[in-house]
Amino acid sequence: MKISLGLGHSFSRSKVTTDIKRQDKHIIQAISLLEQIEKNLNLFSMRVKEWYSWHFPELVKIVSDNKTYVQLVALLQVSKSNK
C-alpha cells in the first residue's frame, strides 16, 4: 500500500512540473486535460451512435444532442434488462 502511494505521488510530481518562469502552467495543463476529456467524450458518443444506429436508425434523426442520446441508450439498456 505504501509503495503504491509513493509511486502515485512520484508519478503525479513528474506529470505536473513547476517552472518558476511560468506560474500558470497548472492552468494550462488543466485546460489541456479538459480538452482531452471533451475529445474522448465526443469520440465515445460518436461510437455509441454508430453502434446503436444499426438497431435504431431512426433514433439518430430524432435525438441530435450527444448527451441526450447516450442517456436514452442507457435508459433503453435498463428497460431491456428489466424485461
PyMOL Python script that loads the backbone (N, CA, C, O; Angstrom):
from pymol import cmd

cmd.read_pdbstr("""\
ATOM      1  N   MET A   1       0.839  -1.190   0.000  1.00  0.00           N
ATOM      2  CA  MET A   1       0.000   0.000   0.000  1.00  0.00           C
ATOM      3  C   MET A   1       0.883   1.253   0.000  1.00  0.00           C
ATOM      4  O   MET A   1       0.632   2.200  -0.745  1.00  0.00           O
ATOM      5  N   LYS A   2       1.934   1.245   0.856  1.00  0.00           N
ATOM      6  CA  LYS A   2       2.817   2.406   0.939  1.00  0.00           C
ATOM      7  C   LYS A   2       3.614   2.587  -0.350  1.00  0.00           C
ATOM      8  O   LYS A   2       3.855   3.712  -0.788  1.00  0.00           O
ATOM      9  N   ILE A   3       4.021   1.473  -0.953  1.00  0.00           N
ATOM     10  CA  ILE A   3       4.765   1.553  -2.206  1.00  0.00           C
ATOM     11  C   ILE A   3       3.881   2.127  -3.304  1.00  0.00           C
ATOM     12  O   ILE A   3       4.312   2.967  -4.093  1.00  0.00           O
ATOM     13  N   SER A   4       2.647   1.664  -3.341  1.00  0.00           N
ATOM     14  CA  SER A   4       1.703   2.163  -4.343  1.00  0.00           C
ATOM     15  C   SER A   4       1.439   3.651  -4.154  1.00  0.00           C
ATOM     16  O   SER A   4       1.368   4.391  -5.135  1.00  0.00           O
ATOM     17  N   LEU A   5       1.293   4.096  -2.925  1.00  0.00           N
ATOM     18  CA  LEU A   5       1.083   5.517  -2.639  1.00  0.00           C
ATOM     19  C   LEU A   5       2.302   6.333  -3.042  1.00  0.00           C
ATOM     20  O   LEU A   5       2.169   7.405  -3.632  1.00  0.00           O
ATOM     21  N   GLY A   6       3.484   5.832  -2.726  1.00  0.00           N
ATOM     22  CA  GLY A   6       4.717   6.528  -3.107  1.00  0.00           C
ATOM     23  C   GLY A   6       4.873   6.634  -4.616  1.00  0.00           C
ATOM     24  O   GLY A   6       5.289   7.672  -5.132  1.00  0.00           O
ATOM     25  N   LEU A   7       4.537   5.554  -5.326  1.00  0.00           N
ATOM     26  CA  LEU A   7       4.605   5.593  -6.787  1.00  0.00           C
ATOM     27  C   LEU A   7       3.585   6.571  -7.358  1.00  0.00           C
ATOM     28  O   LEU A   7       3.863   7.264  -8.337  1.00  0.00           O
ATOM     29  N   GLY A   8       2.421   6.624  -6.754  1.00  0.00           N
ATOM     30  CA  GLY A   8       1.395   7.568  -7.200  1.00  0.00           C
ATOM     31  C   GLY A   8       1.849   9.000  -7.040  1.00  0.00           C
ATOM     32  O   GLY A   8       1.666   9.815  -7.945  1.00  0.00           O
ATOM     33  N   HIS A   9       2.440   9.318  -5.899  1.00  0.00           N
ATOM     34  CA  HIS A   9       2.949  10.672  -5.667  1.00  0.00           C
ATOM     35  C   HIS A   9       4.085  11.005  -6.626  1.00  0.00           C
ATOM     36  O   HIS A   9       4.147  12.108  -7.168  1.00  0.00           O
ATOM     37  N   SER A  10       4.971  10.059  -6.829  1.00  0.00           N
ATOM     38  CA  SER A  10       6.082  10.279  -7.744  1.00  0.00           C
ATOM     39  C   SER A  10       5.591  10.511  -9.162  1.00  0.00           C
ATOM     40  O   SER A  10       6.093  11.391  -9.862  1.00  0.00           O
ATOM     41  N   PHE A  11       4.614   9.728  -9.586  1.00  0.00           N
ATOM     42  CA  PHE A  11       4.054   9.882 -10.927  1.00  0.00           C
ATOM     43  C   PHE A  11       3.373  11.239 -11.078  1.00  0.00           C
ATOM     44  O   PHE A  11       3.542  11.906 -12.099  1.00  0.00           O
ATOM     45  N   SER A  12       2.607  11.651 -10.075  1.00  0.00           N
ATOM     46  CA  SER A  12       1.909  12.935 -10.177  1.00  0.00           C
ATOM     47  C   SER A  12       2.899  14.099 -10.179  1.00  0.00           C
ATOM     48  O   SER A  12       2.674  15.097 -10.863  1.00  0.00           O
ATOM     49  N   ARG A  13       4.002  13.982  -9.417  1.00  0.00           N
ATOM     50  CA  ARG A  13       5.014  15.041  -9.426  1.00  0.00           C
ATOM     51  C   ARG A  13       5.693  15.139 -10.779  1.00  0.00           C
ATOM     52  O   ARG A  13       6.036  16.234 -11.226  1.00  0.00           O
ATOM     53  N   SER A  14       5.890  14.007 -11.433  1.00  0.00           N
ATOM     54  CA  SER A  14       6.547  14.044 -12.741  1.00  0.00           C
ATOM     55  C   SER A  14       5.608  14.569 -13.819  1.00  0.00           C
ATOM     56  O   SER A  14       6.066  15.171 -14.790  1.00  0.00           O
ATOM     57  N   LYS A  15       4.299  14.351 -13.668  1.00  0.00           N
ATOM     58  CA  LYS A  15       3.346  14.816 -14.664  1.00  0.00           C
ATOM     59  C   LYS A  15       3.096  16.318 -14.540  1.00  0.00           C
ATOM     60  O   LYS A  15       3.000  17.011 -15.553  1.00  0.00           O
ATOM     61  N   VAL A  16       2.990  16.823 -13.326  1.00  0.00           N
ATOM     62  CA  VAL A  16       2.742  18.242 -13.099  1.00  0.00           C
ATOM     63  C   VAL A  16       4.049  18.865 -12.639  1.00  0.00           C
ATOM     64  O   VAL A  16       4.411  18.790 -11.465  1.00  0.00           O
ATOM     65  N   THR A  17       4.733  19.465 -13.559  1.00  0.00           N
ATOM     66  CA  THR A  17       6.014  20.068 -13.228  1.00  0.00           C
ATOM     67  C   THR A  17       5.834  21.556 -12.975  1.00  0.00           C
ATOM     68  O   THR A  17       4.950  22.189 -13.552  1.00  0.00           O
ATOM     69  N   THR A  18       6.651  22.096 -12.136  1.00  0.00           N
ATOM     70  CA  THR A  18       6.579  23.523 -11.844  1.00  0.00           C
ATOM     71  C   THR A  18       7.759  24.221 -12.489  1.00  0.00           C
ATOM     72  O   THR A  18       8.859  23.675 -12.573  1.00  0.00           O
ATOM     73  N   ASP A  19       7.512  25.413 -12.933  1.00  0.00           N
ATOM     74  CA  ASP A  19       8.539  26.215 -13.575  1.00  0.00           C
ATOM     75  C   ASP A  19       8.409  27.627 -13.007  1.00  0.00           C
ATOM     76  O   ASP A  19       7.323  28.207 -13.002  1.00  0.00           O
ATOM     77  N   ILE A  20       9.509  28.163 -12.538  1.00  0.00           N
ATOM     78  CA  ILE A  20       9.477  29.492 -11.924  1.00  0.00           C
ATOM     79  C   ILE A  20       9.036  30.548 -12.927  1.00  0.00           C
ATOM     80  O   ILE A  20       8.347  31.504 -12.571  1.00  0.00           O
ATOM     81  N   LYS A  21       9.432  30.374 -14.168  1.00  0.00           N
ATOM     82  CA  LYS A  21       9.111  31.364 -15.194  1.00  0.00           C
ATOM     83  C   LYS A  21       7.646  31.317 -15.609  1.00  0.00           C
ATOM     84  O   LYS A  21       7.105  32.317 -16.083  1.00  0.00           O
ATOM     85  N   ARG A  22       6.997  30.167 -15.437  1.00  0.00           N
ATOM     86  CA  ARG A  22       5.608  30.007 -15.881  1.00  0.00           C
ATOM     87  C   ARG A  22       4.735  29.656 -14.693  1.00  0.00           C
ATOM     88  O   ARG A  22       4.603  28.485 -14.337  1.00  0.00           O
ATOM     89  N   GLN A  23       4.143  30.662 -14.080  1.00  0.00           N
ATOM     90  CA  GLN A  23       3.297  30.444 -12.907  1.00  0.00           C
ATOM     91  C   GLN A  23       1.954  29.810 -13.279  1.00  0.00           C
ATOM     92  O   GLN A  23       1.312  29.181 -12.439  1.00  0.00           O
ATOM     93  N   ASP A  24       1.535  29.972 -14.523  1.00  0.00           N
ATOM     94  CA  ASP A  24       0.223  29.493 -14.931  1.00  0.00           C
ATOM     95  C   ASP A  24       0.269  28.118 -15.604  1.00  0.00           C
ATOM     96  O   ASP A  24      -0.656  27.761 -16.334  1.00  0.00           O
ATOM     97  N   LYS A  25       1.305  27.364 -15.374  1.00  0.00           N
ATOM     98  CA  LYS A  25       1.457  26.063 -16.017  1.00  0.00           C
ATOM     99  C   LYS A  25       0.360  25.091 -15.580  1.00  0.00           C
ATOM    100  O   LYS A  25      -0.108  24.286 -16.385  1.00  0.00           O
ATOM    101  N   HIS A  26      -0.049  25.159 -14.323  1.00  0.00           N
ATOM    102  CA  HIS A  26      -1.116  24.285 -13.838  1.00  0.00           C
ATOM    103  C   HIS A  26      -2.419  24.583 -14.568  1.00  0.00           C
ATOM    104  O   HIS A  26      -3.176  23.671 -14.904  1.00  0.00           O
ATOM    105  N   ILE A  27      -2.672  25.850 -14.808  1.00  0.00           N
ATOM    106  CA  ILE A  27      -3.898  26.230 -15.513  1.00  0.00           C
ATOM    107  C   ILE A  27      -3.858  25.719 -16.951  1.00  0.00           C
ATOM    108  O   ILE A  27      -4.855  25.205 -17.459  1.00  0.00           O
ATOM    109  N   ILE A  28      -2.721  25.858 -17.597  1.00  0.00           N
ATOM    110  CA  ILE A  28      -2.568  25.382 -18.977  1.00  0.00           C
ATOM    111  C   ILE A  28      -2.751  23.870 -19.032  1.00  0.00           C
ATOM    112  O   ILE A  28      -3.400  23.360 -19.944  1.00  0.00           O
ATOM    113  N   GLN A  29      -2.187  23.150 -18.068  1.00  0.00           N
ATOM    114  CA  GLN A  29      -2.329  21.702 -18.041  1.00  0.00           C
ATOM    115  C   GLN A  29      -3.774  21.297 -17.764  1.00  0.00           C
ATOM    116  O   GLN A  29      -4.257  20.318 -18.333  1.00  0.00           O
ATOM    117  N   ALA A  30      -4.472  22.039 -16.897  1.00  0.00           N
ATOM    118  CA  ALA A  30      -5.875  21.736 -16.605  1.00  0.00           C
ATOM    119  C   ALA A  30      -6.740  21.947 -17.842  1.00  0.00           C
ATOM    120  O   ALA A  30      -7.627  21.143 -18.126  1.00  0.00           O
ATOM    121  N   ILE A  31      -6.484  23.024 -18.576  1.00  0.00           N
ATOM    122  CA  ILE A  31      -7.237  23.285 -19.804  1.00  0.00           C
ATOM    123  C   ILE A  31      -6.969  22.193 -20.830  1.00  0.00           C
ATOM    124  O   ILE A  31      -7.890  21.737 -21.508  1.00  0.00           O
ATOM    125  N   SER A  32      -5.728  21.777 -20.945  1.00  0.00           N
ATOM    126  CA  SER A  32      -5.376  20.692 -21.862  1.00  0.00           C
ATOM    127  C   SER A  32      -6.080  19.400 -21.474  1.00  0.00           C
ATOM    128  O   SER A  32      -6.567  18.669 -22.336  1.00  0.00           O
ATOM    129  N   LEU A  33      -6.132  19.122 -20.183  1.00  0.00           N
ATOM    130  CA  LEU A  33      -6.806  17.921 -19.705  1.00  0.00           C
ATOM    131  C   LEU A  33      -8.299  17.978 -20.001  1.00  0.00           C
ATOM    132  O   LEU A  33      -8.882  16.977 -20.418  1.00  0.00           O
ATOM    133  N   LEU A  34      -8.927  19.135 -19.792  1.00  0.00           N
ATOM    134  CA  LEU A  34     -10.350  19.288 -20.094  1.00  0.00           C
ATOM    135  C   LEU A  34     -10.626  19.106 -21.582  1.00  0.00           C
ATOM    136  O   LEU A  34     -11.625  18.493 -21.958  1.00  0.00           O
ATOM    137  N   GLU A  35      -9.755  19.632 -22.421  1.00  0.00           N
ATOM    138  CA  GLU A  35      -9.915  19.449 -23.865  1.00  0.00           C
ATOM    139  C   GLU A  35      -9.793  17.984 -24.252  1.00  0.00           C
ATOM    140  O   GLU A  35     -10.531  17.507 -25.114  1.00  0.00           O
ATOM    141  N   GLN A  36      -8.870  17.265 -23.624  1.00  0.00           N
ATOM    142  CA  GLN A  36      -8.702  15.842 -23.915  1.00  0.00           C
ATOM    143  C   GLN A  36      -9.924  15.050 -23.456  1.00  0.00           C
ATOM    144  O   GLN A  36     -10.360  14.125 -24.142  1.00  0.00           O
ATOM    145  N   ILE A  37     -10.478  15.412 -22.291  1.00  0.00           N
ATOM    146  CA  ILE A  37     -11.684  14.740 -21.793  1.00  0.00           C
ATOM    147  C   ILE A  37     -12.852  14.991 -22.736  1.00  0.00           C
ATOM    148  O   ILE A  37     -13.617  14.074 -23.036  1.00  0.00           O
ATOM    149  N   GLU A  38     -12.993  16.227 -23.203  1.00  0.00           N
ATOM    150  CA  GLU A  38     -14.065  16.552 -24.130  1.00  0.00           C
ATOM    151  C   GLU A  38     -13.914  15.778 -25.442  1.00  0.00           C
ATOM    152  O   GLU A  38     -14.899  15.303 -26.008  1.00  0.00           O
ATOM    153  N   LYS A  39     -12.686  15.656 -25.913  1.00  0.00           N
ATOM    154  CA  LYS A  39     -12.416  14.898 -27.136  1.00  0.00           C
ATOM    155  C   LYS A  39     -12.787  13.429 -26.947  1.00  0.00           C
ATOM    156  O   LYS A  39     -13.393  12.820 -27.829  1.00  0.00           O
ATOM    157  N   ASN A  40     -12.426  12.866 -25.802  1.00  0.00           N
ATOM    158  CA  ASN A  40     -12.753  11.465 -25.524  1.00  0.00           C
ATOM    159  C   ASN A  40     -14.256  11.251 -25.408  1.00  0.00           C
ATOM    160  O   ASN A  40     -14.780  10.247 -25.890  1.00  0.00           O
ATOM    161  N   LEU A  41     -14.955  12.195 -24.768  1.00  0.00           N
ATOM    162  CA  LEU A  41     -16.406  12.080 -24.647  1.00  0.00           C
ATOM    163  C   LEU A  41     -17.083  12.154 -26.010  1.00  0.00           C
ATOM    164  O   LEU A  41     -18.027  11.410 -26.275  1.00  0.00           O
ATOM    165  N   ASN A  42     -16.610  13.038 -26.868  1.00  0.00           N
ATOM    166  CA  ASN A  42     -17.174  13.128 -28.213  1.00  0.00           C
ATOM    167  C   ASN A  42     -16.926  11.841 -28.997  1.00  0.00           C
ATOM    168  O   ASN A  42     -17.809  11.361 -29.706  1.00  0.00           O
ATOM    169  N   LEU A  43     -15.737  11.293 -28.867  1.00  0.00           N
ATOM    170  CA  LEU A  43     -15.421  10.041 -29.542  1.00  0.00           C
ATOM    171  C   LEU A  43     -16.313   8.915 -29.032  1.00  0.00           C
ATOM    172  O   LEU A  43     -16.823   8.115 -29.817  1.00  0.00           O
ATOM    173  N   PHE A  44     -16.500   8.854 -27.718  1.00  0.00           N
ATOM    174  CA  PHE A  44     -17.351   7.832 -27.120  1.00  0.00           C
ATOM    175  C   PHE A  44     -18.789   7.969 -27.595  1.00  0.00           C
ATOM    176  O   PHE A  44     -19.429   6.977 -27.942  1.00  0.00           O
ATOM    177  N   SER A  45     -19.298   9.191 -27.612  1.00  0.00           N
ATOM    178  CA  SER A  45     -20.692   9.384 -28.029  1.00  0.00           C
ATOM    179  C   SER A  45     -20.876   9.056 -29.510  1.00  0.00           C
ATOM    180  O   SER A  45     -21.919   8.534 -29.904  1.00  0.00           O
ATOM    181  N   MET A  46     -19.880   9.356 -30.322  1.00  0.00           N
ATOM    182  CA  MET A  46     -19.969   9.001 -31.740  1.00  0.00           C
ATOM    183  C   MET A  46     -19.956   7.478 -31.915  1.00  0.00           C
ATOM    184  O   MET A  46     -20.657   6.949 -32.778  1.00  0.00           O
ATOM    185  N   ARG A  47     -19.178   6.783 -31.115  1.00  0.00           N
ATOM    186  CA  ARG A  47     -19.162   5.321 -31.182  1.00  0.00           C
ATOM    187  C   ARG A  47     -20.500   4.740 -30.751  1.00  0.00           C
ATOM    188  O   ARG A  47     -21.001   3.800 -31.369  1.00  0.00           O
ATOM    189  N   VAL A  48     -21.081   5.298 -29.690  1.00  0.00           N
ATOM    190  CA  VAL A  48     -22.391   4.821 -29.234  1.00  0.00           C
ATOM    191  C   VAL A  48     -23.430   5.051 -30.320  1.00  0.00           C
ATOM    192  O   VAL A  48     -24.249   4.170 -30.583  1.00  0.00           O
ATOM    193  N   LYS A  49     -23.412   6.224 -30.959  1.00  0.00           N
ATOM    194  CA  LYS A  49     -24.347   6.489 -32.055  1.00  0.00           C
ATOM    195  C   LYS A  49     -24.136   5.513 -33.201  1.00  0.00           C
ATOM    196  O   LYS A  49     -25.096   5.026 -33.797  1.00  0.00           O
ATOM    197  N   GLU A  50     -22.889   5.233 -33.502  1.00  0.00           N
ATOM    198  CA  GLU A  50     -22.573   4.306 -34.590  1.00  0.00           C
ATOM    199  C   GLU A  50     -23.091   2.910 -34.276  1.00  0.00           C
ATOM    200  O   GLU A  50     -23.683   2.258 -35.137  1.00  0.00           O
ATOM    201  N   TRP A  51     -22.870   2.443 -33.036  1.00  0.00           N
ATOM    202  CA  TRP A  51     -23.285   1.099 -32.669  1.00  0.00           C
ATOM    203  C   TRP A  51     -24.806   0.961 -32.641  1.00  0.00           C
ATOM    204  O   TRP A  51     -25.355  -0.008 -33.166  1.00  0.00           O
ATOM    205  N   TYR A  52     -25.488   1.936 -32.023  1.00  0.00           N
ATOM    206  CA  TYR A  52     -26.925   1.823 -31.875  1.00  0.00           C
ATOM    207  C   TYR A  52     -27.688   2.216 -33.130  1.00  0.00           C
ATOM    208  O   TYR A  52     -28.879   1.926 -33.235  1.00  0.00           O
ATOM    209  N   SER A  53     -27.039   2.860 -34.072  1.00  0.00           N
ATOM    210  CA  SER A  53     -27.745   3.183 -35.311  1.00  0.00           C
ATOM    211  C   SER A  53     -27.984   1.929 -36.151  1.00  0.00           C
ATOM    212  O   SER A  53     -28.826   1.941 -37.049  1.00  0.00           O
ATOM    213  N   TRP A  54     -27.259   0.854 -35.873  1.00  0.00           N
ATOM    214  CA  TRP A  54     -27.540  -0.405 -36.552  1.00  0.00           C
ATOM    215  C   TRP A  54     -28.903  -0.961 -36.132  1.00  0.00           C
ATOM    216  O   TRP A  54     -29.619  -1.538 -36.951  1.00  0.00           O
ATOM    217  N   HIS A  55     -29.261  -0.786 -34.856  1.00  0.00           N
ATOM    218  CA  HIS A  55     -30.519  -1.331 -34.336  1.00  0.00           C
ATOM    219  C   HIS A  55     -31.661  -0.325 -34.379  1.00  0.00           C
ATOM    220  O   HIS A  55     -32.812  -0.692 -34.615  1.00  0.00           O
ATOM    221  N   PHE A  56     -31.335   0.952 -34.150  1.00  0.00           N
ATOM    222  CA  PHE A  56     -32.345   2.006 -34.139  1.00  0.00           C
ATOM    223  C   PHE A  56     -31.909   3.159 -35.034  1.00  0.00           C
ATOM    224  O   PHE A  56     -31.492   4.197 -34.521  1.00  0.00           O
ATOM    225  N   PRO A  57     -31.991   3.012 -36.350  1.00  0.00           N
ATOM    226  CA  PRO A  57     -31.511   4.076 -37.243  1.00  0.00           C
ATOM    227  C   PRO A  57     -32.316   5.372 -37.141  1.00  0.00           C
ATOM    228  O   PRO A  57     -31.798   6.452 -37.422  1.00  0.00           O
ATOM    229  N   GLU A  58     -33.575   5.262 -36.740  1.00  0.00           N
ATOM    230  CA  GLU A  58     -34.409   6.470 -36.626  1.00  0.00           C
ATOM    231  C   GLU A  58     -34.072   7.292 -35.389  1.00  0.00           C
ATOM    232  O   GLU A  58     -34.435   8.466 -35.318  1.00  0.00           O
ATOM    233  N   LEU A  59     -33.392   6.708 -34.422  1.00  0.00           N
ATOM    234  CA  LEU A  59     -33.065   7.419 -33.184  1.00  0.00           C
ATOM    235  C   LEU A  59     -32.089   8.565 -33.424  1.00  0.00           C
ATOM    236  O   LEU A  59     -32.157   9.585 -32.737  1.00  0.00           O
ATOM    237  N   VAL A  60     -31.193   8.415 -34.377  1.00  0.00           N
ATOM    238  CA  VAL A  60     -30.222   9.469 -34.698  1.00  0.00           C
ATOM    239  C   VAL A  60     -30.945  10.694 -35.252  1.00  0.00           C
ATOM    240  O   VAL A  60     -30.551  11.830 -34.992  1.00  0.00           O
ATOM    241  N   LYS A  61     -32.009  10.447 -36.021  1.00  0.00           N
ATOM    242  CA  LYS A  61     -32.769  11.550 -36.604  1.00  0.00           C
ATOM    243  C   LYS A  61     -33.612  12.263 -35.557  1.00  0.00           C
ATOM    244  O   LYS A  61     -33.838  13.469 -35.660  1.00  0.00           O
ATOM    245  N   ILE A  62     -34.076  11.535 -34.559  1.00  0.00           N
ATOM    246  CA  ILE A  62     -34.945  12.117 -33.529  1.00  0.00           C
ATOM    247  C   ILE A  62     -34.139  12.903 -32.509  1.00  0.00           C
ATOM    248  O   ILE A  62     -34.507  14.025 -32.160  1.00  0.00           O
ATOM    249  N   VAL A  63     -33.031  12.322 -32.020  1.00  0.00           N
ATOM    250  CA  VAL A  63     -32.213  12.935 -30.968  1.00  0.00           C
ATOM    251  C   VAL A  63     -30.878  13.358 -31.567  1.00  0.00           C
ATOM    252  O   VAL A  63     -30.112  12.522 -32.047  1.00  0.00           O
ATOM    253  N   SER A  64     -30.605  14.655 -31.538  1.00  0.00           N
ATOM    254  CA  SER A  64     -29.350  15.140 -32.121  1.00  0.00           C
ATOM    255  C   SER A  64     -28.271  15.437 -31.071  1.00  0.00           C
ATOM    256  O   SER A  64     -27.083  15.437 -31.392  1.00  0.00           O
ATOM    257  N   ASP A  65     -28.673  15.688 -29.833  1.00  0.00           N
ATOM    258  CA  ASP A  65     -27.718  16.009 -28.772  1.00  0.00           C
ATOM    259  C   ASP A  65     -27.028  14.736 -28.283  1.00  0.00           C
ATOM    260  O   ASP A  65     -27.687  13.733 -28.013  1.00  0.00           O
ATOM    261  N   ASN A  66     -25.696  14.781 -28.170  1.00  0.00           N
ATOM    262  CA  ASN A  66     -24.925  13.597 -27.766  1.00  0.00           C
ATOM    263  C   ASN A  66     -25.280  13.125 -26.363  1.00  0.00           C
ATOM    264  O   ASN A  66     -25.448  11.927 -26.136  1.00  0.00           O
ATOM    265  N   LYS A  67     -25.394  14.049 -25.428  1.00  0.00           N
ATOM    266  CA  LYS A  67     -25.675  13.683 -24.036  1.00  0.00           C
ATOM    267  C   LYS A  67     -27.045  13.027 -23.912  1.00  0.00           C
ATOM    268  O   LYS A  67     -27.195  12.009 -23.236  1.00  0.00           O
ATOM    269  N   THR A  68     -28.034  13.609 -24.563  1.00  0.00           N
ATOM    270  CA  THR A  68     -29.386  13.055 -24.518  1.00  0.00           C
ATOM    271  C   THR A  68     -29.425  11.686 -25.179  1.00  0.00           C
ATOM    272  O   THR A  68     -30.108  10.781 -24.702  1.00  0.00           O
ATOM    273  N   TYR A  69     -28.699  11.535 -26.266  1.00  0.00           N
ATOM    274  CA  TYR A  69     -28.660  10.254 -26.978  1.00  0.00           C
ATOM    275  C   TYR A  69     -28.087   9.158 -26.089  1.00  0.00           C
ATOM    276  O   TYR A  69     -28.649   8.066 -26.011  1.00  0.00           O
ATOM    277  N   VAL A  70     -26.975   9.439 -25.421  1.00  0.00           N
ATOM    278  CA  VAL A  70     -26.341   8.432 -24.557  1.00  0.00           C
ATOM    279  C   VAL A  70     -27.244   8.110 -23.372  1.00  0.00           C
ATOM    280  O   VAL A  70     -27.335   6.950 -22.969  1.00  0.00           O
ATOM    281  N   GLN A  71     -27.921   9.123 -22.799  1.00  0.00           N
ATOM    282  CA  GLN A  71     -28.851   8.869 -21.699  1.00  0.00           C
ATOM    283  C   GLN A  71     -30.017   8.007 -22.156  1.00  0.00           C
ATOM    284  O   GLN A  71     -30.470   7.132 -21.418  1.00  0.00           O
ATOM    285  N   LEU A  72     -30.505   8.246 -23.364  1.00  0.00           N
ATOM    286  CA  LEU A  72     -31.601   7.456 -23.903  1.00  0.00           C
ATOM    287  C   LEU A  72     -31.169   6.012 -24.146  1.00  0.00           C
ATOM    288  O   LEU A  72     -31.932   5.085 -23.873  1.00  0.00           O
ATOM    289  N   VAL A  73     -29.968   5.814 -24.650  1.00  0.00           N
ATOM    290  CA  VAL A  73     -29.447   4.461 -24.856  1.00  0.00           C
ATOM    291  C   VAL A  73     -29.305   3.747 -23.512  1.00  0.00           C
ATOM    292  O   VAL A  73     -29.624   2.564 -23.399  1.00  0.00           O
ATOM    293  N   ALA A  74     -28.828   4.463 -22.502  1.00  0.00           N
ATOM    294  CA  ALA A  74     -28.712   3.853 -21.166  1.00  0.00           C
ATOM    295  C   ALA A  74     -30.085   3.478 -20.633  1.00  0.00           C
ATOM    296  O   ALA A  74     -30.237   2.428 -20.009  1.00  0.00           O
ATOM    297  N   LEU A  75     -31.086   4.317 -20.867  1.00  0.00           N
ATOM    298  CA  LEU A  75     -32.455   4.024 -20.444  1.00  0.00           C
ATOM    299  C   LEU A  75     -32.987   2.793 -21.171  1.00  0.00           C
ATOM    300  O   LEU A  75     -33.655   1.948 -20.575  1.00  0.00           O
ATOM    301  N   LEU A  76     -32.683   2.701 -22.464  1.00  0.00           N
ATOM    302  CA  LEU A  76     -33.105   1.521 -23.228  1.00  0.00           C
ATOM    303  C   LEU A  76     -32.442   0.262 -22.690  1.00  0.00           C
ATOM    304  O   LEU A  76     -33.074  -0.793 -22.640  1.00  0.00           O
ATOM    305  N   GLN A  77     -31.193   0.354 -22.293  1.00  0.00           N
ATOM    306  CA  GLN A  77     -30.487  -0.803 -21.733  1.00  0.00           C
ATOM    307  C   GLN A  77     -31.117  -1.251 -20.418  1.00  0.00           C
ATOM    308  O   GLN A  77     -31.268  -2.446 -20.165  1.00  0.00           O
ATOM    309  N   VAL A  78     -31.486  -0.274 -19.580  1.00  0.00           N
ATOM    310  CA  VAL A  78     -32.084  -0.612 -18.289  1.00  0.00           C
ATOM    311  C   VAL A  78     -33.441  -1.253 -18.504  1.00  0.00           C
ATOM    312  O   VAL A  78     -33.754  -2.261 -17.872  1.00  0.00           O
ATOM    313  N   SER A  79     -34.259  -0.681 -19.393  1.00  0.00           N
ATOM    314  CA  SER A  79     -35.592  -1.251 -19.621  1.00  0.00           C
ATOM    315  C   SER A  79     -35.499  -2.620 -20.292  1.00  0.00           C
ATOM    316  O   SER A  79     -36.344  -3.485 -20.059  1.00  0.00           O
ATOM    317  N   LYS A  80     -34.475  -2.821 -21.123  1.00  0.00           N
ATOM    318  CA  LYS A  80     -34.270  -4.105 -21.785  1.00  0.00           C
ATOM    319  C   LYS A  80     -33.880  -5.175 -20.767  1.00  0.00           C
ATOM    320  O   LYS A  80     -34.330  -6.317 -20.860  1.00  0.00           O
ATOM    321  N   SER A  81     -33.043  -4.803 -19.795  1.00  0.00           N
ATOM    322  CA  SER A  81     -32.585  -5.775 -18.804  1.00  0.00           C
ATOM    323  C   SER A  81     -33.684  -6.103 -17.788  1.00  0.00           C
ATOM    324  O   SER A  81     -33.641  -7.162 -17.162  1.00  0.00           O
ATOM    325  N   ASN A  82     -34.669  -5.208 -17.615  1.00  0.00           N
ATOM    326  CA  ASN A  82     -35.758  -5.463 -16.657  1.00  0.00           C
ATOM    327  C   ASN A  82     -36.796  -6.418 -17.222  1.00  0.00           C
ATOM    328  O   ASN A  82     -37.579  -6.981 -16.458  1.00  0.00           O
ATOM    329  N   LYS A  83     -36.828  -6.617 -18.521  1.00  0.00           N
ATOM    330  CA  LYS A  83     -37.847  -7.500 -19.128  1.00  0.00           C
ATOM    331  C   LYS A  83     -37.444  -8.932 -19.062  1.00  0.00           C
ATOM    332  O   LYS A  83     -38.182  -9.802 -19.525  1.00  0.00           O
TER     333      LYS A  83
END
""", "prot")
cmd.dss("prot")
cmd.show_as("cartoon", "prot")
cmd.util.cbc("prot")
cmd.orient("prot")
